[in-house]
Amino acid sequence: MEHKLSDRAMLVKPSATLAITAKAKAMKAQGIDVIGFGAGEPDFDTPRHIKDAAKAAIDAGFTKYTPTPGIPELRAAIAEKLGRENGVNVTPEQVIVTAGGKQALYNTILALVNPKDQVLIPEPYWVSYVEMVNLAGGKPVIVKTTGFRPTAQKILAKINNKTKLLILCTASNPTGMLLTRDDIEAIAAVCKEKGIYVISDEIYEKLIYEGEHCSMASLPGMQ
């Protein structure tokens, strides 16, 4: 009897990012001078106070199961940060803590996307977006951009009666492109008019060199 993985699992492709990262490390091990543009990992060590806090938590026996949505104090701190820095006013009860951004994205996609639902993804995009949509049974629809910048007009042109969700990343992974507030307001207006959900991936909100970050959820009607 031949054992096969599910059709869903067979849709998923290996991470191109990790493949490039592994190749860069192998070349460096051979003494080749390589600048890696693979995994988005900083070149500095974890700050000392974070290490010390993690060690102290282990020594204090803080190693048991926590509430599923996250530690209450952490959820409260995240809600406070969102209000103070992003202009997004939420209660701690509206915050769910996950094991990293990828789990947050995948959980949200699973919660929103039914089989055959279409998900808009502006290019260039983080490679995991497409694979997560495929795993959820949805259909990724790639939105072409000019100068790496998605526009409301190009997003609108891709919307049909099967469109369920837009995944928007600003500052962009991988390009660093930053949408302006006007850009985001125009995209938000299209999504509200058409009844499209938006996942706003803002993982690089602190990696901005020019301009000012704007959170989609800070706009009226986008929570």
Backbone torsions as a table, in degrees:
resi	resn	phi	psi	omega
1	MET	NA	129.8	179.8
2	GLU	-88.3	126.3	179.7
3	HIS	-96.8	127.2	-178.3
4	LYS	-124.7	151.5	171.2
5	LEU	-73.7	167.4	179.6
6	SER	-65.8	156.9	175.9
7	ASP	-57.6	-36.0	-179.8
8	ARG	-62.2	-46.0	-179.6
9	ALA	-65.0	-33.5	-177.9
10	MET	-71.0	-15.8	177.6
11	LEU	-74.3	-22.2	-172.6
12	VAL	-81.0	132.9	179.0
13	LYS	-102.0	152.1	176.8
14	PRO	-59.8	152.6	-178.1
15	SER	-69.9	119.1	176.1
16	ALA	-66.5	-33.0	179.2
17	THR	-60.9	-48.3	-178.8
18	LEU	-68.6	-32.8	177.3
19	ALA	-64.2	-43.4	178.8
20	ILE	-66.4	-41.0	179.3
21	THR	-62.0	-43.8	179.1
22	ALA	-63.4	-39.9	179.4
23	LYS	-65.6	-40.9	179.0
24	ALA	-63.1	-41.6	178.7
25	LYS	-64.5	-40.0	179.0
26	ALA	-64.2	-40.0	178.8
27	MET	-67.2	-39.5	177.3
28	LYS	-62.8	-38.1	179.2
29	ALA	-63.7	-23.1	177.8
30	GLN	-88.4	2.7	179.3
31	GLY	88.1	9.3	179.4
32	ILE	-83.3	134.9	179.4
33	ASP	-77.7	109.9	-174.4
34	VAL	-126.1	135.0	169.1
35	ILE	-104.0	113.6	-174.5
36	GLY	-84.1	128.7	173.8
37	PHE	-114.9	39.6	-179.3
38	GLY	-98.0	-110.8	-176.2
39	ALA	-62.1	138.9	179.7
40	GLY	-80.4	76.3	-175.8
41	GLU	-125.0	130.2	-178.6
42	PRO	-66.1	157.0	-178.7
43	ASP	-91.2	2.0	179.2
44	PHE	-105.1	161.1	-177.5
45	ASP	-75.3	162.0	174.0
46	THR	-61.1	130.6	-178.6
47	PRO	-55.1	145.3	-174.3
48	ARG	-57.0	-41.4	-175.2
49	HIS	-66.3	-27.9	176.8
50	ILE	-72.2	-44.3	176.3
51	LYS	-58.4	-46.5	-177.5
52	ASP	-62.6	-40.4	-180.0
53	ALA	-66.5	-38.7	178.7
54	ALA	-65.6	-43.1	178.3
55	LYS	-63.9	-42.5	-179.1
56	ALA	-63.3	-37.7	179.5
57	ALA	-64.9	-41.4	178.0
58	ILE	-64.6	-45.8	-179.5
59	ASP	-62.8	-29.7	-179.6
60	ALA	-84.5	1.6	178.9
61	GLY	80.7	18.6	179.9
62	PHE	-83.5	68.2	-172.2
63	THR	-130.9	11.9	-176.0
64	LYS	-96.5	177.7	176.0
65	TYR	-58.7	142.4	173.9
66	THR	-109.6	168.1	174.8
67	PRO	-56.0	142.7	-175.9
68	THR	-54.1	-42.1	-179.9
69	PRO	-76.8	-7.2	-179.2
70	GLY	122.2	164.9	178.1
71	ILE	-65.1	130.3	-176.5
72	PRO	-53.4	-42.4	-179.4
73	GLU	-64.1	-36.2	178.3
74	LEU	-69.3	-42.2	178.5
75	ARG	-62.0	-39.3	178.1
76	ALA	-65.9	-40.1	179.5
77	ALA	-66.1	-39.1	178.3
78	ILE	-65.9	-43.3	178.2
79	ALA	-60.6	-41.1	179.4
80	GLU	-65.0	-42.0	178.6
81	LYS	-62.0	-44.3	-179.5
82	LEU	-60.7	-40.7	178.6
83	GLY	-68.6	-43.7	-175.6
84	ARG	-72.6	-43.8	-172.9
85	GLU	-98.8	-28.4	-172.2
86	ASN	-113.1	-8.3	-177.1
87	GLY	68.4	24.9	179.6
88	VAL	-109.1	108.3	-174.8
89	ASN	-93.9	108.0	178.9
90	VAL	-133.1	161.7	174.8
91	THR	-94.2	160.2	176.4
92	PRO	-56.2	-30.8	-179.6
93	GLU	-67.3	-18.1	178.5
94	GLN	-90.8	-0.2	-177.7
95	VAL	-103.0	132.6	174.0
96	ILE	-122.1	128.3	-179.8
97	VAL	-92.0	134.0	179.2
98	THR	-124.5	169.0	178.4
99	ALA	-83.9	66.1	179.8
100	GLY	100.5	166.9	-177.4
101	GLY	-66.9	-34.2	-177.9
102	LYS	-63.1	-41.5	178.4
103	GLN	-65.4	-39.2	178.2
104	ALA	-60.2	-44.9	179.3
105	LEU	-64.0	-47.7	-176.5
106	TYR	-65.6	-42.6	177.5
107	ASN	-58.6	-42.4	-178.2
108	THR	-68.2	-41.9	177.3
109	ILE	-61.1	-44.0	178.4
110	LEU	-62.3	-35.1	-178.5
111	ALA	-72.9	-23.9	-173.4
112	LEU	-107.3	-32.2	-167.4
113	VAL	-98.7	124.7	172.0
114	ASN	-94.1	161.5	176.1
115	PRO	-52.7	133.6	178.0
116	LYS	79.8	-7.1	172.9
117	ASP	-61.8	144.5	-179.8
118	GLN	-97.6	139.6	-179.0
119	VAL	-123.3	121.5	-178.9
120	LEU	-82.8	131.4	-179.3
121	ILE	-134.0	106.5	177.0
122	PRO	-66.1	143.5	178.0
123	GLU	-101.1	157.4	-9.6
124	PRO	-69.7	153.6	-171.6
125	TYR	-136.3	160.6	172.8
126	TRP	-64.5	130.2	-170.3
127	VAL	-60.0	-26.2	-176.4
128	SER	-70.6	-23.0	-179.2
129	TYR	-54.8	-52.1	-176.4
130	VAL	-61.8	-43.1	-177.6
131	GLU	-67.0	-37.0	178.2
132	MET	-66.8	-39.9	177.1
133	VAL	-64.6	-42.5	177.5
134	ASN	-60.0	-44.1	179.5
135	LEU	-61.4	-33.5	179.8
136	ALA	-78.9	-5.4	-179.7
137	GLY	87.9	4.8	178.8
138	GLY	-85.1	179.0	179.6
139	LYS	-118.5	114.4	176.3
140	PRO	-69.9	134.0	176.2
141	VAL	-121.9	115.4	-174.6
142	ILE	-84.4	131.2	179.0
143	VAL	-101.7	118.3	178.1
144	LYS	-67.6	148.6	-179.7
145	THR	-128.9	164.3	174.2
146	THR	-116.7	123.6	-176.3
147	GLY	63.0	31.6	179.9
148	PHE	67.5	9.0	-172.5
149	ARG	-108.6	113.7	174.8
150	PRO	-72.1	143.7	178.4
151	THR	-120.3	159.6	178.2
152	ALA	-60.6	-36.8	-177.7
153	GLN	-65.5	-43.3	-178.8
154	LYS	-71.4	-33.1	175.3
155	ILE	-67.5	-45.0	179.3
156	LEU	-58.0	-38.6	-177.6
157	ALA	-65.1	-20.7	-178.5
158	LYS	-96.5	-6.6	-176.4
159	ILE	-81.3	133.7	172.3
160	ASN	-140.5	-169.3	-174.9
161	ASN	-73.3	-3.7	177.1
162	LYS	-103.3	-3.9	-177.5
163	THR	-74.5	128.0	-177.3
164	LYS	-114.9	-30.1	-164.2
165	LEU	-153.7	145.5	170.1
166	LEU	-118.1	130.6	172.3
167	ILE	-102.9	116.3	-175.6
168	LEU	-119.4	129.9	-178.0
169	CYS	-122.4	116.6	176.9
170	THR	-150.1	127.5	-4.5
171	ALA	-61.3	144.1	-167.3
172	SER	-71.8	137.9	162.5
173	ASN	-106.8	107.3	31.2
174	PRO	-112.8	-2.2	-166.8
175	THR	-90.8	-21.9	-173.9
176	GLY	85.0	-1.5	179.1
177	MET	-57.7	134.5	-178.3
178	LEU	-113.6	122.1	174.4
179	LEU	-75.6	141.8	176.4
180	THR	-80.0	168.6	176.6
181	ARG	-60.3	-39.6	178.4
182	ASP	-61.8	-42.0	177.3
183	ASP	-57.5	-48.7	-175.3
184	ILE	-68.3	-38.2	177.5
185	GLU	-62.7	-40.4	179.6
186	ALA	-66.1	-42.1	178.1
187	ILE	-66.4	-40.7	178.6
188	ALA	-61.4	-40.2	-179.6
189	ALA	-62.3	-41.4	178.2
190	VAL	-63.7	-45.4	-177.3
191	CYS	-66.1	-38.3	177.3
192	LYS	-66.1	-43.1	-179.2
193	GLU	-62.1	-38.6	-175.8
194	LYS	-94.4	-3.4	179.0
195	GLY	70.3	38.0	-177.5
196	ILE	-100.9	132.3	172.9
197	TYR	-70.3	153.3	174.9
198	VAL	-127.7	127.1	165.5
199	ILE	-97.1	117.3	-179.0
200	SER	-100.4	104.0	-179.7
201	ASP	-88.5	108.0	-175.4
202	GLU	-117.6	33.1	-175.4
203	ILE	-60.0	-27.5	-178.1
204	TYR	-102.7	27.5	-176.5
205	GLU	-61.7	-22.4	-179.9
206	LYS	-94.6	-6.7	-179.5
207	LEU	-100.3	64.3	-176.8
208	ILE	-124.4	131.1	-177.8
209	TYR	-106.6	-28.8	176.5
210	GLU	-139.2	142.3	179.7
211	GLY	92.0	-174.8	-175.8
212	GLU	-133.2	133.2	-178.6
213	HIS	-70.3	140.1	175.6
214	CYS	-127.2	124.7	178.6
215	SER	-84.9	130.0	179.1
216	MET	-55.1	-40.8	-175.6
217	ALA	-71.4	-8.6	176.9
218	SER	-80.5	-11.4	-178.3
219	LEU	-83.3	148.3	-179.9
220	PRO	-56.7	132.2	176.3
221	GLY	78.8	7.6	-176.5
222	MET	-107.8	13.4	173.4
223	GLN	-101.0	NA	NA
